[in-house]
Amino acid sequence: MVTTLMDLFKQAFDRGATMKWARELGAVQRARCIHPLDFCLAVVGCAIGDEERSIATARRLFQRLTGFMPEESSFYERFTGGMLALMQRMFQQQLDASSSVQRAAIAAALGGTGVIDMLAVDSTQGLLPASAAAVLPSTDDGHGGFKLTAILSVLFQRVHQVAFTDARTHDRLALRLQRWLHGMLFLFDRGYSDHGLFATIEDRGGFFLTRFKKSSTPIITAILSGLGQAQLGRPLTEDLPFRGVVDLRARFRLRRGGSRVFRVVRITVDGPNRQGRRERVDIWLVTNLAAETFDAEAIATLYRMRWEVEILFHTLKSVGRLDQLRSANIEVIRAFVYATLIGMLLAHEICAQMRREKPEREPSPHRVAMLVLGALPGMVASLGTRRYREEVAAFVTALWREGVNPNPGRPYAAHRYARELRRAA
């Protein structure tokens, strides 16, 4: 694994390739004392480090990496559109090179169902100073703000797609779908409740699962359980005489005309009420997954896996501190966001290598991200020297000591849910 990670960091931070891209994208300034890679590394280190997220902190980290302290104005002037394009290129290159190592328990649970991956979709917002509102308006009039929309592969535990917009952009508008979605199951929250979106996913060979908005009032076309057959043809409203687990099909109107039949499920689970206390609550879900493949309880278990993307955002905010940006310069803001994402992709790739090396041990993405935070500056500084292998070897030792689930007797939620799915099958 040491050799694998040595190659990973060499590829991610290749000086020659980075300089070539920098020239192509207009990221190279006349002064040659600031290499584009060193600048990007300083911003990445600052973005996932434990100091304040600021240009001053990135400048100090640049000095630790290179031994040279640039003038404040000279360093600030590097935050250009060209440099931002370079960081986006580095992010995309790392995304394209990410390993595809399945999480065995989830892969086994999905076997034979027609679902080849689950994509958890959600967005998070970051507040910015009021001076940033002109370019990145917020839903809060006293601030600027940005929105980060992410699609996370639950099966491979890796970022699939990211979109950066202002905070006022509706969740649905920030989502971009591929042309071919065969076997992909999208897990959404209510912000993506759009019947046209559901129809598009189905037309492209995919599946979806999200919370049902009762304001949709579809027309009931088939009843599998939980409601008498006399209710066929009626609108699906709260006042119907439901009992137990509800599983039915209903016809939804599409905004641009026409309609589509989807499945609606209601199941009662343990969950928090509005006061935060645990109690039995009813969960309504809508999907195009077949009842012959996933029963109502399995549908509810699948939906719980959407919280994987919530864990991603928690890590981005706790380790990457996305909500602590204080600049009004859009190039600076986006540079720090992409720097955070580069750090997170490295953590996900390292988790994939750990699963390949020891499938019986489950890495913790949050713990691995914290370890990358501490070790990245030293490993990068030693690139091309005799110390490099020693630095990476020490990092690998720390990974197996501190970067795995600290309590193997209590597996992570995704593994528990996978076991529930297998029992249901």
C-alpha positions in Angstrom: 0.0 0.0 0.0 3.0 2.3 0.6 4.0 2.1 -3.1 0.4 2.7 -4.2 0.0 5.8 -2.1 3.4 7.1 -3.2 2.2 6.8 -6.8 -1.1 8.5 -5.8 0.5 11.6 -4.4 3.0 11.8 -7.3 0.2 11.7 -9.8 -2.0 14.2 -7.9 0.8 16.7 -7.4 3.0 16.2 -10.5 5.0 19.5 -10.9 5.5 19.1 -14.7 1.9 18.3 -15.5 0.7 21.1 -13.2 2.9 23.7 -14.9 1.8 22.5 -18.3 -1.9 22.9 -17.3 -1.1 26.3 -15.7 0.3 27.6 -19.0 -2.6 26.3 -20.9 -5.1 27.9 -18.5 -3.4 31.2 -18.0 -2.5 30.5 -14.4 1.2 31.4 -14.7 2.3 35.0 -13.7 5.4 36.8 -14.8 7.1 36.2 -11.5 8.5 32.7 -11.5 9.1 32.4 -7.8 5.6 31.1 -7.1 5.2 27.7 -8.8 1.5 27.0 -9.5 1.7 23.6 -7.7 3.2 25.1 -4.6 0.4 27.7 -4.6 -2.3 25.1 -5.0 -0.8 22.9 -2.2 -0.7 25.9 0.1 -4.4 26.6 -0.5 -5.3 22.9 -0.1 -3.3 22.6 3.1 -5.0 25.8 4.4 -8.5 24.5 3.4 -8.2 21.3 5.3 -5.7 22.4 8.0 -6.5 23.4 11.5 -5.7 27.1 11.2 -7.9 29.9 10.1 -9.0 29.7 6.5 -7.5 32.9 5.1 -5.0 34.1 2.4 -2.6 34.9 5.2 -2.7 31.4 6.5 -2.2 30.0 3.0 0.8 32.3 2.5 2.4 31.1 5.7 1.9 27.5 4.6 3.5 28.3 1.3 6.5 29.5 3.2 6.6 26.2 5.2 6.4 24.2 1.9 9.0 26.2 -0.1 11.1 28.2 2.4 10.1 31.4 0.6 7.6 34.0 1.8 6.1 35.9 -1.1 4.9 39.5 -0.8 1.3 39.7 0.4 0.1 41.4 -2.8 2.0 39.1 -5.0 0.4 36.0 -3.4 -3.1 37.5 -3.4 -2.8 38.4 -7.1 -2.4 34.6 -7.9 -6.1 34.1 -7.1 -7.2 34.6 -10.7 -9.6 32.9 -13.1 -6.7 31.0 -14.6 -5.6 29.7 -11.1 -9.2 28.7 -10.3 -9.4 26.8 -13.6 -6.2 25.0 -12.7 -7.6 23.9 -9.4 -10.8 22.8 -11.1 -8.6 20.8 -13.5 -6.7 19.2 -10.6 -10.0 18.3 -8.9 -11.4 16.8 -12.1 -8.2 14.8 -12.7 -8.4 13.4 -9.3 -12.1 12.6 -9.7 -11.4 10.8 -13.0 -8.6 8.8 -11.4 -10.5 7.7 -8.4 -10.6 3.9 -7.7 -13.8 1.9 -8.0 -13.6 -0.3 -5.0 -17.0 -1.6 -3.9 -18.1 -1.8 -0.3 -18.7 -5.5 -0.1 -21.7 -5.6 2.2 -23.7 -3.1 0.1 -22.7 -4.7 -3.2 -23.9 -8.1 -1.8 -27.2 -6.5 -0.7 -27.8 -5.0 -4.2 -26.9 -8.2 -6.1 -29.6 -9.3 -8.5 -31.8 -6.3 -8.0 -30.9 -4.3 -11.1 -29.4 -1.5 -9.0 -25.7 -1.1 -9.7 -25.1 1.9 -7.5 -26.8 4.3 -5.2 -26.2 8.0 -5.6 -27.1 10.2 -2.6 -27.9 13.8 -3.7 -28.0 16.8 -1.5 -26.7 20.4 -1.1 -25.2 22.5 1.7 -24.8 26.2 2.0 -22.0 28.4 3.2 -22.4 32.0 4.5 -20.2 34.7 3.1 -19.8 38.4 4.1 -22.5 40.8 2.9 -19.9 42.3 0.4 -20.0 39.0 -1.5 -23.8 39.2 -2.1 -23.4 41.1 -5.4 -21.8 38.0 -7.0 -23.1 35.2 -4.7 -26.5 36.2 -3.3 -27.8 34.4 -0.3 -31.2 33.6 1.1 -30.2 35.8 4.0 -30.2 39.5 2.9 -27.5 40.3 5.4 -25.0 37.9 3.8 -23.6 36.5 0.6 -23.7 32.8 0.2 -22.8 29.8 -1.9 -24.4 26.4 -2.4 -22.5 23.2 -2.9 -24.5 20.3 -4.5 -22.9 16.9 -4.4 -23.7 13.4 -5.7 -22.1 10.7 -3.6 -21.8 7.1 -4.6 -22.9 5.1 -1.6 -21.5 1.8 -3.0 -18.1 3.2 -3.8 -17.9 5.9 -1.2 -16.6 8.5 -3.6 -17.8 11.9 -4.9 -19.6 11.4 -8.3 -20.3 15.0 -9.2 -20.1 18.5 -7.6 -21.8 21.8 -8.6 -21.0 25.2 -7.1 -23.7 27.9 -7.3 -24.9 30.9 -5.4 -27.1 30.1 -2.4 -30.3 31.2 -4.0 -30.2 28.7 -6.8 -32.9 26.1 -6.3 -31.6 22.6 -5.6 -33.2 21.2 -8.7 -31.6 23.7 -11.0 -28.1 22.8 -9.6 -28.5 19.1 -10.5 -27.2 17.9 -13.8 -28.0 14.4 -15.0 -26.0 12.2 -17.3 -27.6 11.0 -20.5 -27.3 7.3 -19.4 -28.4 6.3 -15.9 -28.9 2.6 -16.3 -29.1 0.9 -12.9 -28.4 4.1 -10.9 -30.6 4.7 -7.9 -30.9 8.4 -6.9 -31.6 9.1 -3.2 -33.1 12.6 -2.9 -34.6 14.8 -0.1 -37.8 16.8 -0.6 -35.9 19.7 -2.2 -35.7 17.6 -5.4 -39.4 16.7 -5.6 -40.0 17.2 -9.3 -42.2 14.8 -11.2 -40.5 15.7 -14.4 -37.1 14.9 -12.9 -38.5 11.5 -11.8 -39.8 10.8 -15.3 -36.4 11.8 -16.8 -34.5 9.4 -14.5 -36.8 6.6 -15.4 -36.6 7.3 -19.1 -32.8 7.1 -18.9 -32.9 3.7 -17.2 -32.4 4.9 -13.6 -34.3 4.7 -10.4 -35.2 7.3 -7.8 -36.3 7.3 -4.1 -37.3 10.4 -2.2 -39.7 11.7 0.4 -43.3 12.0 -0.9 -44.8 15.5 -0.9 -48.5 15.1 -0.1 -49.3 18.3 -1.9 -48.7 16.3 -5.1 -52.1 14.6 -4.7 -51.6 11.9 -7.3 -54.5 9.6 -8.3 -54.4 6.0 -6.8 -54.2 3.4 -9.6 -53.2 0.2 -7.7 -53.2 -0.8 -4.0 -50.8 -3.5 -2.7 -51.4 -3.0 1.0 -52.6 -0.6 3.7 -55.8 0.7 2.0 -59.0 -0.8 0.8 -59.6 -1.4 -2.9 -62.6 0.9 -2.7 -60.1 3.8 -2.7 -58.9 3.1 -6.2 -59.2 6.2 -8.4 -59.3 8.6 -5.5 -56.6 11.3 -4.9 -53.9 10.3 -2.4 -54.7 12.6 0.6 -54.1 12.4 4.3 -57.7 11.7 5.2 -57.9 8.2 3.6 -58.4 5.2 6.0 -54.8 3.9 6.0 -53.7 1.0 8.1 -50.3 -0.6 8.7 -47.8 -0.5 5.9 -49.1 1.4 2.8 -47.8 0.3 -0.6 -49.6 1.5 -3.7 -49.2 3.0 -7.2 -50.4 6.4 -8.1 -50.5 8.6 -11.2 -48.6 11.9 -10.9 -49.2 14.9 -13.2 -46.1 16.3 -15.1 -45.6 20.0 -15.3 -45.3 20.0 -19.1 -48.4 17.8 -19.6 -49.0 14.1 -19.3 -48.6 11.9 -16.3 -46.6 9.0 -14.9 -47.3 6.2 -12.5 -44.9 5.8 -9.5 -45.0 3.8 -6.4 -45.8 5.4 -3.0 -44.9 3.7 0.3 -45.7 4.6 3.9 -43.9 2.9 6.7 -43.7 3.6 10.5 -40.2 3.8 11.9 -38.4 5.1 15.0 -37.4 8.7 14.5 -37.2 12.1 16.1 -40.4 14.2 16.4 -40.4 18.0 16.1 -39.3 18.3 19.7 -36.3 16.1 19.0 -37.6 13.1 21.1 -37.7 9.6 19.7 -41.0 8.2 18.8 -42.8 6.2 16.1 -43.2 8.4 13.0 -44.7 7.8 9.6 -42.4 8.1 6.6 -43.9 8.6 3.1 -41.7 7.8 0.1 -42.1 7.8 -3.6 -40.0 5.6 -6.0 -40.0 3.7 -9.2 -38.4 0.6 -7.6 -40.5 -2.5 -8.2 -42.3 -4.1 -5.2 -41.2 -7.5 -6.5 -37.5 -6.4 -5.9 -37.8 -4.2 -2.8 -40.7 -4.5 -0.3 -41.8 -1.5 1.7 -39.4 -2.1 4.6 -36.5 -2.5 2.2 -37.5 0.8 0.5 -37.3 2.6 3.9 -33.8 1.0 4.6 -32.5 2.1 1.2 -33.6 5.7 1.9 -31.7 5.7 5.2 -28.5 5.4 3.1 -29.1 9.0 1.8 -27.5 10.1 5.1 -24.1 9.1 3.6 -24.1 12.5 1.8 -25.0 14.2 5.0 -21.9 12.6 6.6 -19.9 14.0 3.6 -21.1 17.5 4.2 -20.5 17.2 8.0 -16.9 16.2 7.2 -16.5 19.0 4.6 -17.7 21.5 7.3 -15.8 20.1 10.3 -12.5 19.3 8.5 -12.7 21.6 5.5 -14.7 24.3 7.4 -16.7 25.4 4.3 -18.7 27.7 6.4 -15.7 29.8 7.6 -14.9 31.6 4.3 -14.7 35.4 4.9 -13.7 36.7 1.4 -15.9 38.6 -1.1 -13.6 37.7 -4.0 -15.3 34.9 -6.0 -12.0 33.5 -7.2 -10.7 33.2 -3.6 -14.0 31.6 -2.5 -14.1 29.0 -5.3 -10.4 28.3 -4.9 -10.9 27.4 -1.3 -14.0 25.3 -2.1 -12.1 23.3 -4.7 -9.1 23.0 -2.5 -11.3 21.4 0.2 -12.8 19.0 -2.4 -9.3 18.0 -3.6 -8.4 17.1 0.0 -11.7 15.2 0.4 -11.1 13.2 -2.9 -7.7 12.2 -1.6 -9.3 11.0 1.6 -11.9 9.0 -0.4 -9.2 7.5 -2.6 -7.1 6.4 0.4 -10.3 4.8 1.9 -10.7 2.9 -1.3 -7.1 1.6 -1.2 -7.6 0.6 2.5 -10.7 -1.5 1.5 -8.7 -3.1 -1.3 -5.8 -3.9 1.1 -8.0 -5.2 4.0 -11.6 -5.7 3.0 -12.5 -6.9 6.5 -11.7 -3.5 8.1 -13.9 -0.5 7.4 -12.1 2.9 7.1 -13.6 6.1 8.6 -13.7 8.8 5.9 -13.7 11.5 8.6 -10.7 10.0 10.5 -8.8 9.5 7.2 -9.5 13.1 6.2 -8.1 14.3 9.5 -4.9 12.2 9.0 -4.5 13.5 5.5 -4.8 17.0 7.0 -1.8 16.4 9.3 0.4 14.4 6.9 -0.1 16.1 3.5 2.4 19.0 4.0 5.2 16.6 5.0 4.6 14.1 2.3 4.4 16.8 -0.4 7.5 18.6 0.9 9.4 15.3 0.7 8.4 14.5 -2.9 11.5 13.7 -5.0 13.7 13.2 -1.9 14.9 10.1 0.0 12.5 11.0 2.8 9.4 10.5 0.7 9.0 6.7 1.2 9.5 7.2 5.0 6.9 9.9 5.1 4.3 7.8 3.3 5.2 4.7 5.3 4.6 6.6 8.5 1.3 7.8 7.1 0.2 4.3 6.2 1.0 3.1 9.7 -1.1 5.9 11.1 -4.0 5.0 8.8 -4.3 1.4 10.1 -3.9 2.6 13.7 -6.2 5.6 13.7 -8.1 5.7 10.4 -10.5 2.7 10.8 -13.7 2.2 12.7 -12.6 2.3 16.3 -15.3 -0.2 17.4 -15.5 -3.2 15.0 -18.3 -4.6 17.1 -20.5 -1.7 16.1 -20.4 -1.4 12.3 -21.2 1.8 10.5 -24.8 2.4 9.7 -24.4 1.6 6.0 -23.3 -1.9 6.9 -26.2 -2.4 9.2 -28.6 -1.3 6.5 -27.0 -3.6 4.0 -27.6 -6.5 6.4 -31.2 -5.5 6.7 -31.6 -5.5 2.9 -30.0 -8.9 2.6 -32.4 -10.3 5.2 -35.3 -8.7 3.3 -34.2 -10.4 0.1 
